[in-house]
């Protein structure tokens, strides 16, 4: 049976789900899951079963999410597994896994990642996004885009 929303480390998902312009220190994330296991010795929190995370206008769903944090409760890394979907406004990203290295602000989507925004689609074997710079690296890329060329 699902539990009530679990507020956990105010910035827990902020690093993963926010645009660089949002102040993560003042943000709140809410997480729902069927189960939550916290291992304080290893600094791990694992959410399992119908995981739903909301941060502002952003939503993340997956089967399992593990968060690694330091002694101050700051997120070091986050791993979402199983039917990962991230939605923000008119864009949706799906993948089998999503991994965040909070130290380097690197988000990596793997296992058939796909990003869709309107009629634009971007797919690849691996999509890596630097959250500080906005740089996106796609291996084995494919996509469909509308290009406007010529004089205005």
Secondary structure, DSSP 8 states (H G I E B T S, - for coil): -----EE-TTTTTHHHH--TTS-GGG---EEE-SEEEEETTTTEEEEEEEEEEEETTEEEEEEEEEEEE-TTS-EEEEEEEEEEEEEETTEEEEEEEEEEETTTTEEEEEEEEEEEETTEEEEEEEEEEETTT--EEEES-EEE-----S--
